[in-house]
Amino acid sequence: MKDLEVDVIVVGAGNAAMCAALAARERGANVLILEAAPEAESGGNSRYTAGAMRVVFTGAEDLVKVMDLSAPEIENTDFGQYTREQYYDDMARVTGFRCDPDLVEMLVENSLDTMVWMRGKGVRFQPSYGRQAFRVEGRFRFWGGLAVEAWGGGPGLVANLAKACEREGIAIRYESRAVSLIEEGGAVRGVTVRGTDGTFEIRSRAVVLACGGFESNAQWRTRYLGPGWDLARVRGTRFNTGDGIRMALEIGAMSYGNWSGCHSVAWDRNAPAFGDLSVGDNFQKHSYPFGIMVNARGERFVDEGADLRNYTYAKYGRVVLEQPGQFAWQVFDAKVTHLLRDEYRIREMTKVTADSLEALAGKLEGVDPAGFLRTVRAYNQAVRTEVAFNPTTKDGRGTDGLEVPKSNWAQALDTPPFEAYAVTCGITFTFGGLRVDTRGRVLDITERPIPGLYGAGELAGGLFYFNYPGGTGLMSGAVFGRMAGASAGARATGDHNSDSLEPGVGRRARTS
C-alpha cells in the first residue's frame, strides 16, 4: 500500500462511508475505504443500531418501492404516512429550531430516493413491526413516523453495503487508521495512514471523511460535553475518537453544530464500557413512557410521557447522567409489560421483580425505599383515570398536581407483579463536527470549500441540536454519504460539472 494512489479515499466503513464509496464508484472513480477497526469490529456505529430509517412516505405505495410487501401484509397493516411537512416540523421542533435549514432540506427531500437507490445496491429493508407497531383490533398500527428498518438491523445493513462494495470492486482496508490529511497546493491530496505495517501515505484526488464523531474519546467528551461525561457508557464502536474531525480542523476546516450536545439514551446500568456486538443495541431501555423512572432519592425526575418515545429517548440519557450516582430505575406493572420492547426480554440486563411495591422498594439497589414509596403513592393518586389509555398516540392520559408531571400514558402502578430495570447513560454519537455544504464539501473557516475534502455522517455538524428524531441518523448518513461520494467521484474523474449534483440526487422544489 505504500505507493498506492487511488481516485477517492473514504475514511470509515459504516453506512455513510459505504454509501459515499458506492456513489463515487458510480461516477467512475477508483475507490479505497480505510477502516480503523479490524474486520470483526468494522462498520462503525451503524453496526450497533437497530437499523431504523426515517423516510418520507405517503402510504404503502411508497413503501413498496423500498421493501417487499405482500398483499395480506398491506391489508393487515396500518403504516400511516410520514409527510415531508411532518419531517420538517419534527426536525425543527426537537432541535429547538436550530437545525441548518439547507441540510434539513437535503435530508427530507432525498430520503425516499436514497432508500430506493440503496435497495438497488442490494440493501434489504423490512417493516419495523417489533419496535414501532402495536396490534390494534387485529391490525398492526405504526406510530411515530417510523415504519422501515434495515433487514438484519445494523449488522445486516453493514453486511449488505459491504457486499455491494465488493461487487463494485471497492476495496476495504481494515486496521488502517487515517491520522492526517495530505494538503498540497491548497487542496487535499490524500491521507497519512497508520496500519499494522507502519505509517505511510496514500495519495488520491479526493477524500471523504465519514468516520464518526468523538463519543468514544473520554477526554473530548469531558472537554466538550461537560463534567461527568467521561462516566457515560458508549453504545457503539470504540474507534470513533474524533480523528476525522481533528484532521480536518488541523487544515482549517470550520467547526459547526452542537458541540456540547449528543445523542444519549437510557442504557443498562451494568453494560460494558463500549458496545457489545453480541448484544447490539439491546442494552437500551426505551419503554419508559409506559412506566416511571426514579433516581437514587426514589423521586421521578422527568416527564416520561412528554412525547412519543422517538422524540425523547435521545435526550433522556443526559438527564439520567445528571442524577445522583448517574443511574435510574424504570418501573412497570403487569398492565403494560406486554407492551415493553424486545430489549426488555434479553438475558444481559439488570432487572428485579416483586409482588408488592414494598418488596420492590427493597430491591432497587441504591434507591431510598421510603422515597420511592412516597413517589409511587403520589403518582398513583394523580393519574387522570377518566382519559383512555392508547399506546399508539399521545393519548393525553396524564397526571394532575405533580411537581414533575406525566403528560401521556399515565397508569397507576397497582397490578403485580412489578418489574424494574436499572439504567445509566449510553452515548450514541456527538452532535458537533465539521461544516459541510449540500454537496458534501467540507468548508473552511471562511465558509469556502476545501478542495478535495468531503464529509458525511456523524462528523457533519448542524443537523441535530439538543435532541434527535429517531431514525434520522442512518437516513442522514445515507443521504449525505451518497452526496459526498458523488461530489468526490466527480472531482476525481475530472467531470467539468463536478459542482453539479448527480441526477436524481439533490435539492428538489418544496411543494406545499
C-alpha positions in Angstrom: 0.0 0.0 0.0 2.9 2.4 0.5 3.0 3.7 -3.1 -0.7 3.3 -3.7 -2.7 6.0 -5.4 -6.5 6.0 -5.9 -9.1 8.4 -7.2 -11.1 8.6 -3.9 -10.3 7.6 -0.4 -13.2 7.1 2.0 -12.3 7.2 5.7 -14.6 4.9 7.7 -16.7 1.8 6.8 -20.1 2.5 8.2 -23.4 3.3 6.5 -22.4 6.9 5.4 -18.9 5.8 4.3 -20.0 2.9 2.2 -22.8 4.9 0.6 -20.2 7.5 -0.3 -17.9 4.9 -1.7 -20.7 3.4 -3.9 -21.7 6.9 -5.1 -18.1 7.8 -6.0 -17.8 4.5 -7.9 -20.9 5.3 -9.9 -19.0 8.4 -11.2 -16.3 6.0 -12.5 -13.8 6.6 -9.6 -11.4 4.0 -8.3 -12.3 4.0 -4.5 -10.5 2.7 -1.4 -12.1 2.5 2.0 -9.9 2.8 5.1 -11.3 1.3 8.3 -9.5 1.8 11.7 -11.2 -1.3 13.2 -10.3 -4.9 12.5 -12.9 -6.6 10.2 -14.6 -8.3 13.2 -15.4 -4.9 14.7 -15.9 -2.9 11.4 -18.9 -0.9 10.4 -18.7 2.0 12.9 -21.8 2.8 14.9 -24.0 1.6 12.0 -23.4 -2.0 13.0 -24.7 -1.4 16.5 -28.0 0.1 15.5 -31.4 -1.5 15.1 -31.4 -0.2 11.5 -34.5 2.2 11.7 -34.5 4.8 9.0 -36.9 7.9 9.0 -38.1 8.3 5.4 -40.9 10.3 3.8 -43.8 8.1 2.6 -47.4 8.7 1.9 -48.5 5.1 2.4 -47.8 1.5 1.3 -47.5 2.7 -2.3 -44.2 4.4 -1.4 -43.0 1.7 0.9 -43.2 -1.0 -1.8 -40.5 1.0 -3.6 -38.2 0.2 -0.7 -39.2 -3.2 0.5 -41.2 -6.3 -0.4 -44.7 -6.2 1.0 -47.3 -8.9 0.3 -50.9 -8.1 -0.3 -52.1 -9.6 3.0 -49.3 -7.7 4.8 -50.5 -4.4 3.3 -54.1 -5.3 4.1 -53.4 -6.1 7.7 -51.1 -3.2 8.5 -51.8 0.5 9.0 -48.5 2.0 8.0 -49.9 5.5 8.2 -47.8 8.1 6.5 -44.9 10.4 7.2 -45.1 13.5 5.1 -42.4 15.9 4.1 -44.1 18.6 6.2 -44.1 16.3 9.2 -40.4 15.6 8.7 -39.6 19.3 8.5 -41.7 20.0 11.6 -40.1 17.2 13.6 -36.6 18.3 12.8 -37.3 21.9 13.7 -39.2 21.1 16.9 -36.9 18.6 18.5 -33.8 20.7 17.8 -35.3 24.0 19.1 -35.4 25.4 15.5 -31.6 25.4 15.4 -31.0 22.8 12.7 -29.4 24.0 9.5 -32.4 24.5 7.0 -30.3 23.7 3.9 -29.1 20.4 5.4 -32.6 19.5 6.6 -34.0 20.1 3.1 -31.4 17.8 1.7 -32.3 15.1 4.2 -36.0 15.3 3.8 -36.2 15.7 0.0 -33.8 12.9 -0.7 -34.8 10.4 1.9 -37.1 8.2 -0.2 -35.0 8.4 -3.3 -31.9 7.4 -1.4 -33.5 4.3 0.1 -34.7 3.3 -3.3 -31.1 3.8 -4.5 -29.8 1.7 -1.6 -32.3 -1.1 -2.4 -30.9 -1.1 -6.0 -27.4 -1.7 -4.5 -28.7 -4.8 -2.7 -29.6 -3.4 0.7 -32.7 -5.0 2.1 -35.4 -3.3 4.2 -38.4 -4.5 6.2 -41.3 -3.1 8.3 -40.2 -2.4 11.8 -43.0 -4.3 13.5 -41.2 -5.3 16.6 -40.3 -1.7 17.7 -42.7 0.6 16.0 -46.1 -1.1 15.8 -48.8 -2.4 18.1 -51.6 -4.7 17.2 -54.9 -2.8 17.5 -58.2 -4.6 16.7 -56.4 -7.3 14.7 -54.2 -4.9 12.6 -50.7 -3.7 13.1 -50.6 0.1 13.6 -47.4 2.0 13.2 -46.7 5.2 15.2 -44.1 7.9 15.5 -43.2 8.3 11.8 -41.0 5.2 11.6 -42.0 2.2 9.6 -38.8 0.9 7.9 -35.7 -0.7 9.2 -32.7 -2.5 7.5 -33.2 -6.2 7.2 -31.0 -7.7 10.0 -30.7 -4.4 11.8 -27.4 -2.6 11.8 -25.3 -5.7 11.2 -27.5 -6.6 8.2 -27.2 -3.1 6.8 -23.4 -3.1 7.1 -23.1 -6.6 5.6 -25.2 -5.7 2.6 -23.4 -2.5 1.9 -20.0 -4.3 2.2 -21.2 -6.9 -0.3 -22.3 -4.1 -2.6 -18.8 -2.5 -2.3 -17.2 -5.9 -3.1 -19.4 -6.3 -6.2 -18.3 -2.8 -7.3 -14.7 -3.6 -6.9 -14.2 -1.2 -3.9 -11.5 -2.4 -1.5 -11.9 -2.1 2.2 -8.6 -2.0 4.1 -9.1 -2.9 7.8 -6.8 -1.9 10.8 -5.8 1.2 8.7 -6.3 4.4 10.7 -6.1 7.7 8.9 -4.1 10.0 11.1 -3.7 13.2 9.0 -4.6 14.7 5.7 -2.1 15.4 2.9 -2.6 19.0 1.7 -0.6 20.4 -1.3 -1.3 23.4 -3.4 -4.3 24.3 -1.3 -6.1 21.0 -1.9 -6.3 17.7 -0.1 -4.3 15.1 -2.0 -4.6 12.0 0.2 -4.1 10.8 3.8 -1.4 9.5 6.1 -2.3 6.0 7.3 -1.1 4.1 10.4 -1.6 0.4 9.8 -0.2 -3.0 11.0 2.8 -2.5 8.8 3.7 1.1 9.8 2.8 4.6 8.8 2.7 5.7 5.2 0.9 7.9 2.7 -1.9 7.1 0.2 -2.5 9.6 -2.5 -5.8 10.5 -4.0 -7.7 13.1 -5.9 -10.4 13.4 -3.2 -11.0 12.3 0.4 -14.4 11.7 2.0 -14.3 11.7 5.8 -17.1 9.5 7.2 -15.6 8.1 10.4 -17.9 9.2 13.1 -17.9 11.7 16.0 -15.9 11.8 19.2 -18.2 9.8 21.5 -15.5 7.1 22.2 -13.0 9.8 23.3 -13.5 10.3 27.0 -11.2 13.3 27.1 -13.1 15.1 24.3 -16.5 14.1 25.9 -15.4 15.8 29.1 -14.0 18.8 27.3 -16.9 19.5 25.1 -20.0 17.8 26.7 -19.0 18.7 30.2 -18.1 17.2 33.6 -19.4 13.7 34.2 -19.5 12.6 30.5 -16.3 10.6 31.0 -18.6 8.3 33.1 -21.1 7.6 30.3 -21.1 4.2 28.6 -20.5 4.2 24.8 -23.3 2.4 22.9 -21.3 1.6 19.8 -17.8 1.3 18.4 -14.6 2.1 20.4 -13.0 3.6 17.3 -15.0 6.8 17.0 -12.5 9.1 18.7 -12.9 12.2 16.5 -10.0 11.5 14.2 -11.8 12.8 11.1 -12.9 16.0 12.8 -9.4 16.6 14.2 -7.7 16.0 10.8 -10.0 18.5 9.1 -9.7 21.1 11.8 -5.9 20.9 11.6 -6.0 22.1 7.9 -8.5 24.9 8.6 -12.0 23.3 8.4 -14.8 25.1 10.2 -16.3 23.5 13.3 -20.1 23.5 13.3 -23.1 22.4 15.2 -24.0 21.5 18.8 -20.5 20.6 20.3 -22.0 20.4 23.8 -24.8 18.1 22.6 -25.1 14.4 21.8 -27.5 11.5 21.2 -27.7 9.7 24.5 -30.2 7.2 25.9 -31.2 5.1 28.8 -28.7 2.2 28.8 -28.3 -0.8 31.1 -26.5 0.2 34.2 -24.1 -2.7 34.1 -23.4 -2.7 30.3 -19.7 -2.7 29.3 -17.8 0.5 28.6 -18.3 0.1 24.8 -20.8 -1.7 22.6 -21.0 -5.4 22.5 -21.9 -6.8 19.0 -23.3 -10.0 20.5 -26.0 -7.8 22.2 -26.2 -5.0 19.7 -28.5 -2.1 20.8 -30.5 -4.3 23.2 -28.8 -2.7 26.3 -31.1 0.3 25.6 -34.3 0.5 27.5 -36.9 2.6 25.7 -40.3 1.7 27.0 -40.2 4.2 29.8 -43.3 6.1 28.5 -45.4 3.2 29.9 -43.9 3.4 33.4 -42.0 5.7 35.7 -38.3 6.5 36.2 -36.9 7.2 39.7 -33.5 8.3 40.9 -31.4 7.4 44.0 -33.8 9.5 46.1 -36.7 7.5 44.9 -38.0 10.5 43.0 -39.3 11.0 39.5 -37.2 13.5 37.6 -38.5 13.7 34.1 -41.8 13.6 32.2 -41.7 10.0 30.9 -44.7 10.8 28.6 -43.7 14.1 27.3 -43.8 12.8 23.7 -43.6 9.7 21.7 -40.5 7.7 22.5 -39.0 8.5 19.1 -38.7 12.2 20.1 -37.4 11.9 23.7 -35.2 8.9 24.0 -32.1 10.6 22.5 -32.1 13.3 25.1 -33.1 11.4 28.3 -29.7 9.7 28.6 -28.3 13.1 29.5 -31.0 13.6 32.2 -30.1 10.2 33.7 -26.4 11.0 33.8 -27.3 14.2 35.8 -29.0 12.1 38.6 -27.1 11.2 41.8 -24.9 8.2 41.0 -25.6 8.6 37.3 -28.4 5.9 37.3 -32.1 5.4 37.5 -34.7 2.6 37.7 -37.6 2.2 35.2 -40.6 0.7 37.0 -43.6 -1.1 35.3 -46.6 -3.1 36.5 -48.3 -6.1 34.9 -50.8 -4.0 32.9 -48.1 -2.8 30.5 -45.3 -5.4 30.4 -46.7 -6.9 27.2 -46.0 -3.5 25.6 -42.3 -3.5 26.5 -39.9 -3.6 23.6 -37.8 -6.6 22.8 -34.7 -5.3 24.7 -36.6 -6.0 28.0 -36.5 -9.7 27.3 -32.8 -10.4 26.9 -30.5 -12.1 29.4 -28.0 -9.3 29.7 -29.9 -6.8 31.8 -30.2 -5.5 35.3 -33.8 -6.4 36.4 -35.7 -7.0 39.6 -39.3 -8.2 40.2 -41.6 -8.3 43.2 -45.3 -9.0 44.0 -45.6 -5.8 46.0 -44.3 -2.3 45.8 -42.9 -2.6 49.3 -40.9 -5.7 48.3 -39.8 -4.0 45.1 -38.6 -0.9 47.0 -36.1 -3.1 48.9 -34.7 -4.5 45.7 -33.9 -1.2 43.9 -30.2 -1.0 44.5 -29.1 2.4 45.5 -32.6 3.8 45.9 -34.2 5.2 49.1 -37.1 2.8 49.7 -39.2 5.4 51.7 -38.7 8.0 49.0 -39.7 5.5 46.3 -42.9 4.5 48.1 -43.9 8.2 48.6 -43.3 8.9 44.9 -45.5 6.0 43.8 -48.3 6.8 46.2 -48.4 10.4 45.0 -48.1 9.3 41.3 -50.9 6.8 41.6 -53.3 9.3 43.1 -52.5 11.9 40.4 -53.4 9.7 37.4 -56.3 11.0 35.3 -58.2 7.7 35.1 -61.1 9.3 33.1 -58.9 9.5 30.0 -58.5 6.3 27.9 -55.0 4.8 27.6 -53.8 4.4 24.0 -50.1 3.4 23.3 -50.2 4.3 19.6 -50.7 8.0 20.0 -50.2 10.8 22.5 -53.4 10.0 24.5 -53.5 12.9 27.0 -53.8 10.5 29.9 -51.6 12.5 32.3 -51.4 13.4 35.9 -52.7 16.3 38.0 -50.8 18.2 40.7 -47.4 16.7 40.5 -44.2 18.8 40.5 -42.9 16.6 37.7 -46.0 15.8 35.5 -46.5 12.8 33.2 -48.3 14.1 30.1 -49.3 10.9 28.4 -49.8 7.1 29.1 -50.0 7.6 32.8 -51.3 4.5 34.6 -51.3 3.7 38.3 -48.7 1.2 39.4 -51.2 -1.2 41.1 -51.1 -4.5 39.4 -48.4 -7.1 40.4 -46.0 -8.5 39.5 -43.9 -5.3 39.3 -40.7 -5.1 37.2 -37.8 -2.6 37.4 -34.8 -2.1 35.2 -31.6 -0.2 36.2 -30.2 2.2 33.6 -27.5 4.7 33.2 -26.5 7.0 30.3 -25.4 5.4 27.0 -23.9 7.9 24.4 -24.6 7.1 20.8 -22.9 9.9 18.9 -21.9 13.6 19.3 -23.7 16.4 17.5 -20.8 18.8 16.9 -18.5 18.4 14.0 -17.5 19.9 10.6 -19.4 22.3 8.5 -20.4 20.7 5.2 -22.5 22.1 2.4 -25.3 20.5 0.5 -22.8 18.9 -1.9 -20.9 17.2 0.9 -17.9 19.6 0.6 -16.1 20.4 3.9 -15.9 24.2 4.4 -13.1 26.2 5.8 -13.3 29.0 8.4 -14.2 31.4 5.7 -17.0 29.1 4.6 -15.3 28.2 1.3 -15.0 24.6 0.2 -11.6 22.9 0.9 -10.7 21.5 -2.5 -10.7 17.7 -2.5 -12.3 17.3 1.0 -15.8 15.9 1.7 -17.6 14.8 4.8 -20.7 12.9 5.8 -22.3 11.0 8.7 -21.9 11.7 12.4 -18.9 14.1 11.9 -21.0 16.6 10.0 -22.4 19.2 12.3 -25.5 21.3 12.0 -28.4 18.8 11.8 -29.0 17.9 15.4 -29.2 20.2 18.5 -30.2 19.0 22.0 -32.2 16.1 20.6 -32.9 13.9 17.6 -35.9 12.3 15.9 -35.4 8.5 15.9 -34.2 7.0 12.6 -32.6 10.2 11.2 -29.0 9.2 12.0 -28.8 6.3 9.4 -31.0 8.3 7.0 -28.9 11.4 7.1 -25.7 9.2 6.8 -27.0 7.6 3.7 -28.2 10.8 2.1 -25.1 12.9 2.8 -22.8 9.9 2.2 -24.3 9.5 -1.2 -24.0 13.2 -1.9 -20.4 13.5 -0.7 -19.4 10.4 -2.7 -21.0 11.7 -5.9 -19.2 15.0 -5.5 -15.9 13.4 -4.7 -16.2 11.0 -7.6 -17.0 13.8 -10.0 -14.0 15.8 -8.9 -11.7 12.8 -9.0 -12.7 11.8 -12.5 -12.3 15.2 -14.0 -16.0 15.9 -14.5 -16.1 19.5 -15.5 -19.5 19.7 -13.9 -18.3 18.4 -10.6 -20.1 21.0 -8.7 -23.4 19.8 -10.0 -25.3 17.0 -8.3 -25.8 13.5 -9.5 -29.1 13.1 -11.4 -31.8 12.1 -9.0 -29.8 13.3 -6.0 -30.1 16.8 -4.6 -32.5 19.5 -3.5 -35.9 19.5 -5.1 -38.6 22.1 -5.2 -40.5 22.0 -2.0 -44.3 21.9 -2.5 -47.0 22.6 0.0 
